[in-house]
Amino acid sequence: MAGQTEAERDDQIELYVHAFSREAFEVAKRFVEGEEAAALVLQAAELRARLPDVAARAREASEAYRADLNNTLSEAKLDLDYVLGGGDRPSSLRLAHLIAEDDST
């Protein structure tokens, strides 16, 4: 955006990518907790369709931010793919912890 410093742009991109990732995790978390699967699969599909655009936005960030943003997007992708695969695909590490907790109760 015009008039924005590089640091402001990077901060804005970081917030955007992390918000997307939190949204993906929330869908996967609700799936693990047993909420209505069909609605969550639809929501995951909508988020998964947005992933290329979010990734393109992440590539606009400075090099120093990219490793974190790429990791964050990878976690989000794994969370969404887990839901879209009906729980039969590998999950992100953060979701794996939740699944382990759920299995132990």
MODELLER restraints for C-alpha pairs under 7 A, 6 or more apart:
rsr = mdl.restraints
at = mdl.atoms
rsr.add(forms.Gaussian(group=physical.xy_distance, feature=features.Distance(at['CA:10:A'], at['CA:61:A']), mean=5.21, stdev=0.5))
rsr.add(forms.Gaussian(group=physical.xy_distance, feature=features.Distance(at['CA:10:A'], at['CA:62:A']), mean=6.54, stdev=0.5))
rsr.add(forms.Gaussian(group=physical.xy_distance, feature=features.Distance(at['CA:13:A'], at['CA:57:A']), mean=6.86, stdev=0.5))
rsr.add(forms.Gaussian(group=physical.xy_distance, feature=features.Distance(at['CA:13:A'], at['CA:58:A']), mean=6.30, stdev=0.5))
rsr.add(forms.Gaussian(group=physical.xy_distance, feature=features.Distance(at['CA:13:A'], at['CA:61:A']), mean=6.63, stdev=0.5))
rsr.add(forms.Gaussian(group=physical.xy_distance, feature=features.Distance(at['CA:14:A'], at['CA:69:A']), mean=6.91, stdev=0.5))
rsr.add(forms.Gaussian(group=physical.xy_distance, feature=features.Distance(at['CA:17:A'], at['CA:54:A']), mean=6.57, stdev=0.5))
rsr.add(forms.Gaussian(group=physical.xy_distance, feature=features.Distance(at['CA:17:A'], at['CA:58:A']), mean=6.88, stdev=0.5))
rsr.add(forms.Gaussian(group=physical.xy_distance, feature=features.Distance(at['CA:17:A'], at['CA:69:A']), mean=6.76, stdev=0.5))
rsr.add(forms.Gaussian(group=physical.xy_distance, feature=features.Distance(at['CA:18:A'], at['CA:72:A']), mean=6.70, stdev=0.5))
rsr.add(forms.Gaussian(group=physical.xy_distance, feature=features.Distance(at['CA:21:A'], at['CA:72:A']), mean=6.38, stdev=0.5))
rsr.add(forms.Gaussian(group=physical.xy_distance, feature=features.Distance(at['CA:21:A'], at['CA:73:A']), mean=6.42, stdev=0.5))
rsr.add(forms.Gaussian(group=physical.xy_distance, feature=features.Distance(at['CA:21:A'], at['CA:76:A']), mean=4.84, stdev=0.5))
rsr.add(forms.Gaussian(group=physical.xy_distance, feature=features.Distance(at['CA:24:A'], at['CA:47:A']), mean=7.00, stdev=0.5))
rsr.add(forms.Gaussian(group=physical.xy_distance, feature=features.Distance(at['CA:24:A'], at['CA:76:A']), mean=5.47, stdev=0.5))
rsr.add(forms.Gaussian(group=physical.xy_distance, feature=features.Distance(at['CA:24:A'], at['CA:79:A']), mean=6.26, stdev=0.5))
rsr.add(forms.Gaussian(group=physical.xy_distance, feature=features.Distance(at['CA:24:A'], at['CA:80:A']), mean=6.07, stdev=0.5))
rsr.add(forms.Gaussian(group=physical.xy_distance, feature=features.Distance(at['CA:25:A'], at['CA:76:A']), mean=6.45, stdev=0.5))
rsr.add(forms.Gaussian(group=physical.xy_distance, feature=features.Distance(at['CA:25:A'], at['CA:79:A']), mean=5.93, stdev=0.5))
rsr.add(forms.Gaussian(group=physical.xy_distance, feature=features.Distance(at['CA:27:A'], at['CA:40:A']), mean=6.24, stdev=0.5))
rsr.add(forms.Gaussian(group=physical.xy_distance, feature=features.Distance(at['CA:27:A'], at['CA:44:A']), mean=6.75, stdev=0.5))
rsr.add(forms.Gaussian(group=physical.xy_distance, feature=features.Distance(at['CA:28:A'], at['CA:79:A']), mean=5.64, stdev=0.5))
rsr.add(forms.Gaussian(group=physical.xy_distance, feature=features.Distance(at['CA:28:A'], at['CA:80:A']), mean=6.58, stdev=0.5))
rsr.add(forms.Gaussian(group=physical.xy_distance, feature=features.Distance(at['CA:28:A'], at['CA:83:A']), mean=5.92, stdev=0.5))
rsr.add(forms.Gaussian(group=physical.xy_distance, feature=features.Distance(at['CA:29:A'], at['CA:95:A']), mean=6.96, stdev=0.5))
rsr.add(forms.Gaussian(group=physical.xy_distance, feature=features.Distance(at['CA:31:A'], at['CA:37:A']), mean=6.21, stdev=0.5))
rsr.add(forms.Gaussian(group=physical.xy_distance, feature=features.Distance(at['CA:31:A'], at['CA:40:A']), mean=6.58, stdev=0.5))
rsr.add(forms.Gaussian(group=physical.xy_distance, feature=features.Distance(at['CA:31:A'], at['CA:83:A']), mean=6.70, stdev=0.5))
rsr.add(forms.Gaussian(group=physical.xy_distance, feature=features.Distance(at['CA:32:A'], at['CA:99:A']), mean=6.71, stdev=0.5))
rsr.add(forms.Gaussian(group=physical.xy_distance, feature=features.Distance(at['CA:41:A'], at['CA:83:A']), mean=6.01, stdev=0.5))
rsr.add(forms.Gaussian(group=physical.xy_distance, feature=features.Distance(at['CA:41:A'], at['CA:84:A']), mean=5.56, stdev=0.5))
rsr.add(forms.Gaussian(group=physical.xy_distance, feature=features.Distance(at['CA:44:A'], at['CA:80:A']), mean=5.40, stdev=0.5))
rsr.add(forms.Gaussian(group=physical.xy_distance, feature=features.Distance(at['CA:44:A'], at['CA:83:A']), mean=6.68, stdev=0.5))
rsr.add(forms.Gaussian(group=physical.xy_distance, feature=features.Distance(at['CA:44:A'], at['CA:84:A']), mean=6.59, stdev=0.5))
rsr.add(forms.Gaussian(group=physical.xy_distance, feature=features.Distance(at['CA:45:A'], at['CA:84:A']), mean=6.93, stdev=0.5))
rsr.add(forms.Gaussian(group=physical.xy_distance, feature=features.Distance(at['CA:48:A'], at['CA:80:A']), mean=6.45, stdev=0.5))
rsr.add(forms.Gaussian(group=physical.xy_distance, feature=features.Distance(at['CA:58:A'], at['CA:66:A']), mean=6.94, stdev=0.5))
rsr.add(forms.Gaussian(group=physical.xy_distance, feature=features.Distance(at['CA:58:A'], at['CA:69:A']), mean=6.35, stdev=0.5))
rsr.add(forms.Gaussian(group=physical.xy_distance, feature=features.Distance(at['CA:59:A'], at['CA:66:A']), mean=6.90, stdev=0.5))
rsr.add(forms.Gaussian(group=physical.xy_distance, feature=features.Distance(at['CA:75:A'], at['CA:92:A']), mean=5.20, stdev=0.5))
rsr.add(forms.Gaussian(group=physical.xy_distance, feature=features.Distance(at['CA:78:A'], at['CA:90:A']), mean=6.91, stdev=0.5))
rsr.add(forms.Gaussian(group=physical.xy_distance, feature=features.Distance(at['CA:78:A'], at['CA:91:A']), mean=5.29, stdev=0.5))
rsr.add(forms.Gaussian(group=physical.xy_distance, feature=features.Distance(at['CA:78:A'], at['CA:92:A']), mean=5.20, stdev=0.5))
rsr.add(forms.Gaussian(group=physical.xy_distance, feature=features.Distance(at['CA:79:A'], at['CA:91:A']), mean=5.68, stdev=0.5))
rsr.add(forms.Gaussian(group=physical.xy_distance, feature=features.Distance(at['CA:79:A'], at['CA:92:A']), mean=5.73, stdev=0.5))
rsr.add(forms.Gaussian(group=physical.xy_distance, feature=features.Distance(at['CA:79:A'], at['CA:95:A']), mean=6.97, stdev=0.5))
rsr.add(forms.Gaussian(group=physical.xy_distance, feature=features.Distance(at['CA:81:A'], at['CA:89:A']), mean=6.88, stdev=0.5))
rsr.add(forms.Gaussian(group=physical.xy_distance, feature=features.Distance(at['CA:82:A'], at['CA:88:A']), mean=6.58, stdev=0.5))
rsr.add(forms.Gaussian(group=physical.xy_distance, feature=features.Distance(at['CA:82:A'], at['CA:89:A']), mean=5.06, stdev=0.5))
rsr.add(forms.Gaussian(group=physical.xy_distance, feature=features.Distance(at['CA:82:A'], at['CA:90:A']), mean=6.30, stdev=0.5))
rsr.add(forms.Gaussian(group=physical.xy_distance, feature=features.Distance(at['CA:82:A'], at['CA:91:A']), mean=5.58, stdev=0.5))
